[in-house]
Structure formats: C-alpha cells, structure tokens
C-alpha cells in the first residue's frame, strides 16, 4: 500500500471530523493538527533512485493521496497546482483522493482537466444524512471519470438511494466503516446492511471496510481491537458483488 502525503494538517468542518486520527496521532507528539504544512515528501511522485528510475513504480494498486490532510483544504491552494502537475506527469500511477470538501474541487484545477483524468479517483466522505445531502449534489456534478462514496465514520443510518439513482452509473462504489480510537462512536451493523441493500438495488458495488471500535450487531455492543476491525468486516462476507 503506497501513501503520498504532500501536506499535513487540517481543520475540522463536520461531525465526522470530531475524532480524526490525524489529530489523535499528532497529539502524541505535541503537534498542532490545525496548521497545514507542506511535507518533505511533497515531490515523492517525481523522486528518483540513483539509477534514475522513479522511486514510486506502478504496481496495479492505488497511491493513497493526502491522507494526513484534505487535498482541497484552502490552506493548500498554493501547492495544489504543482501536485496536480505531478499526477499529470505520472499517468502510470493511479491516485486515490478522499475529501470532505467537494465544493472546493475547482480551486486550482488544471486547465486541461476536461471531464477528468483516468488516473485520478475522487472519493467523497458522507458520515451522516446531513452531510450526504449537502455534499452529494456538488459531488455528482464534478467532472470525474472515477468517483466513489465512503460512509466513514458511519454515524447513523443513511438514505443514499436517491443519489445512487440520480448518479446513473457515475458512482464506482460505496464503502462503509465504523470509527476507530478510544472515543469512537457507535456503528450499527443494521446501518451497514441497509446501505448494502441500497447499493444492490441500484447496481453499485459495496464494500464493508471496517467495524470500528464500538460495533453493535443484533442488539449487542462489541468493543473491537483496532487490529481486528478490518478483518472482522471481511469476515462478515457482505461485500457486493
């Protein structure tokens, strides 16, 4: 699994941000997560070995991009055009970006973006009904070739079916996951199954990504260790198709 974090730090904008893992990890080192700073690994996609080969080689997987910030954070507006330029040059790599800010997509967007680049996949986070209804009208209208939705941390049952129907094949998948960390909020298996049902009804692939630390199933609440949360989700065997 390859990560490229061109910048670090973020500001909280919605309920899903409350227990953000970036803030949790930074607190251990006394770092202020609300200050967005450019990382020393900013130019990683173009970094080369002594032999002249790119350090990042295509392996068929994703380059998970900006997972210690939000790619569209306003404090990174000055750096984003260069980041886009690197993705343009590395068309042999596939970049996966997750955001809570689809409304800022056009800030610094390359002039040659057109209807999207094949090697860029944008995933929008929708943690509850309010944020789903706020972000989906914007997200579905963005010029993208690859897009998906993630309910993580999933904080309540979400009716996403109207948006799946409206998308008409423009959503590549929906995934769900609970919240990790010592202060994790509850995730209910019934919510996961209902999202799966909605995806199946609209022919959209579904993935159960992780249980989270506090998980309710059939009325019983379980506390699940971090190292088991993804494994328990896979064990459920409900990914579709």
C-alpha positions in Angstrom: 0.0 0.0 0.0 1.5 3.3 -1.1 0.8 6.7 0.5 1.7 10.2 -0.7 1.0 12.9 1.7 2.1 16.2 0.0 0.9 18.2 3.0 -0.2 17.6 6.6 -2.8 19.1 8.9 -6.4 20.0 8.6 -9.3 21.9 10.2 -12.5 20.2 11.4 -15.6 21.0 9.4 -18.3 18.4 10.2 -19.3 15.7 12.8 -17.1 13.1 11.1 -14.0 15.1 12.0 -14.5 15.0 15.8 -12.2 12.1 16.5 -9.9 12.4 13.5 -7.0 10.1 13.6 -4.6 12.8 12.3 -5.4 14.9 15.4 -5.1 11.9 17.6 -1.7 10.9 16.3 -0.4 14.5 16.3 -1.4 14.9 19.9 1.0 12.2 20.9 3.9 14.4 19.6 2.5 17.8 20.6 1.9 18.8 17.1 -0.9 21.3 16.1 -3.0 19.4 13.5 -4.9 22.6 12.6 -1.8 24.1 11.0 -1.4 22.9 7.3 2.2 22.4 6.4 4.0 21.2 3.2 5.7 17.8 3.7 9.2 16.9 2.9 7.7 14.2 0.7 5.8 16.7 -1.4 7.6 15.7 -4.6 7.5 11.9 -4.0 5.9 11.0 -7.3 8.8 12.5 -9.2 11.6 11.3 -6.8 14.1 9.1 -8.4 16.7 6.5 -7.4 20.4 6.8 -8.1 19.8 4.8 -11.3 17.3 7.4 -12.5 14.2 5.3 -12.1 11.2 6.6 -10.3 11.0 5.5 -6.6 7.3 5.0 -7.0 6.7 2.3 -9.5 3.2 1.2 -10.8 2.1 -2.0 -9.1 -1.5 -2.1 -10.2 -2.7 -0.5 -6.9 -3.5 3.0 -5.7 -1.3 5.8 -4.5 -3.4 6.9 -1.5 -3.1 10.7 -1.7 -3.2 13.3 1.1 -4.4 11.0 3.9 -3.0 13.3 6.6 -5.0 16.3 5.4 -7.7 17.2 2.9 -6.4 17.6 -0.7 -8.8 20.5 -1.2 -8.0 22.4 2.1 -7.9 26.1 1.4 -4.5 26.5 3.1 -3.0 24.2 0.4 -4.3 26.2 -2.6 -0.9 27.5 -3.4 0.6 23.9 -3.6 -2.2 22.1 -5.3 -1.4 23.1 -8.9 2.0 21.6 -8.6 0.6 18.4 -7.0 -1.8 18.1 -10.0 1.1 18.6 -12.3 2.9 15.7 -10.8 -0.1 13.5 -11.2 -0.3 14.6 -14.8 3.3 13.6 -15.4 2.8 10.2 -13.6 -0.1 8.9 -15.7 1.3 5.4 -15.0 0.2 5.8 -11.3 -3.4 5.8 -10.0 -4.1 8.4 -7.4 -6.9 7.9 -4.8 -8.1 11.0 -3.0 -10.7 11.2 -0.2 -12.3 14.6 0.6 -14.9 16.2 2.7 -14.6 19.4 0.6 -16.0 18.6 -2.9 -17.2 22.2 -3.0 -13.6 23.3 -3.4 -12.7 20.9 -6.2 -12.3 23.7 -8.8 -9.8 25.7 -6.7 -6.5 25.3 -8.7 -7.9 22.7 -11.1 -5.7 22.2 -14.2 -6.9 23.8 -17.4 -6.5 20.5 -19.2 -8.7 18.6 -16.7 -11.6 18.3 -19.1 -14.0 15.6 -17.9 -11.4 14.1 -15.6 -8.1 12.2 -15.7 -8.2 8.4 -15.9 -5.5 8.1 -13.2 -7.4 10.1 -10.5 -10.2 8.7 -8.4 -12.0 11.0 -6.0 -13.9 9.6 -3.0 -16.3 11.8 -1.0 -16.9 11.2 2.7 -20.5 11.3 3.9 -20.7 10.4 7.6 -24.4 11.1 8.2 -27.6 12.1 6.4 -27.0 15.9 6.7 -23.5 15.7 5.1 -24.7 13.3 2.4 -27.5 15.6 1.4 -25.1 18.6 1.5 -22.2 17.0 -0.5 -23.8 14.8 -3.0 -25.4 17.5 -5.2 -22.0 19.0 -5.6 -20.0 15.8 -5.9 -22.2 14.2 -8.6 -21.8 17.3 -10.8 -18.0 17.3 -10.7 -16.2 16.3 -13.9 -14.7 13.0 -12.9 -14.0 9.7 -14.6 -13.7 7.8 -11.3 -15.6 8.5 -8.2 -16.9 6.7 -5.1 -18.5 7.4 -1.7 -17.5 6.4 1.7 -19.6 6.4 4.9 -16.8 6.6 7.4 -17.1 7.1 10.3 -20.7 6.0 9.7 -22.6 7.8 12.4 -26.2 6.9 11.6 -28.4 5.1 9.0 -28.1 7.0 5.7 -30.6 7.1 2.9 -28.3 7.4 -0.1 -30.6 5.6 -2.6 -31.9 8.9 -4.3 -28.3 9.9 -5.0 -27.4 6.5 -6.3 -30.4 6.5 -8.6 -29.6 10.1 -9.8 -25.9 9.2 -10.5 -26.9 6.6 -13.2 -23.7 4.7 -13.2 -21.4 7.6 -12.3 -20.6 6.1 -8.8 -18.0 3.4 -8.9 -18.7 2.1 -5.4 -19.9 2.8 -1.8 -18.0 1.7 1.3 -18.9 1.8 4.9 -16.8 1.7 8.1 -17.1 2.5 11.8 -14.9 4.8 13.8 -11.6 3.8 15.5 -9.9 5.3 18.5 -10.5 5.4 22.3 -13.5 7.8 21.9 -15.1 6.0 18.9 -18.8 6.5 18.4 -21.1 3.6 17.8 -21.6 1.9 14.4 -24.6 -0.4 13.9 -24.4 -3.4 11.6 -28.0 -2.7 10.6 -26.9 0.6 9.0 -24.2 -1.2 7.1 -26.7 -3.8 5.8 -29.2 -1.2 4.8 -26.5 0.7 2.7 -25.6 -2.6 1.1 -29.3 -3.1 0.2 -29.5 0.3 -1.4 -26.3 -0.3 -3.4 -27.6 -3.7 -4.7 -30.9 -2.1 -5.7 -29.0 0.4 -7.8 -26.3 -1.9 -9.1 -23.5 -0.1 -7.3 -20.6 -2.1 -5.8 -20.5 -2.2 -2.0 -17.6 -2.7 0.5 -17.8 -3.1 4.3 -14.3 -1.7 5.2 -14.1 -1.9 9.0 -16.3 -2.4 12.0 -14.8 0.5 14.1 -14.0 0.2 17.8 -17.6 0.3 19.0 -19.9 -2.0 17.0 -23.5 -3.1 17.5 -24.9 -6.2 15.9 -28.3 -7.8 16.7 -28.7 -5.5 19.7 -25.3 -6.4 21.3 -22.5 -4.0 21.5 -18.9 -5.1 20.9 -15.6 -3.4 21.6 -13.2 -4.4 18.9 -9.4 -4.1 18.9 -8.0 -1.9 16.1 -6.0 -4.7 14.6 -9.2 -6.8 14.2 -11.6 -4.2 12.8 -10.9 -4.7 9.1 -10.6 -8.5 9.5 -14.0 -8.7 11.2 -15.5 -6.7 8.4 -14.1 -9.0 5.8 -15.3 -12.0 7.8 -18.9 -10.8 7.5 -18.6 -11.6 3.8 -21.2 -9.0 2.7 -19.1 -7.1 0.0 -21.1 -6.9 -3.3 -20.8 -8.1 -6.0 
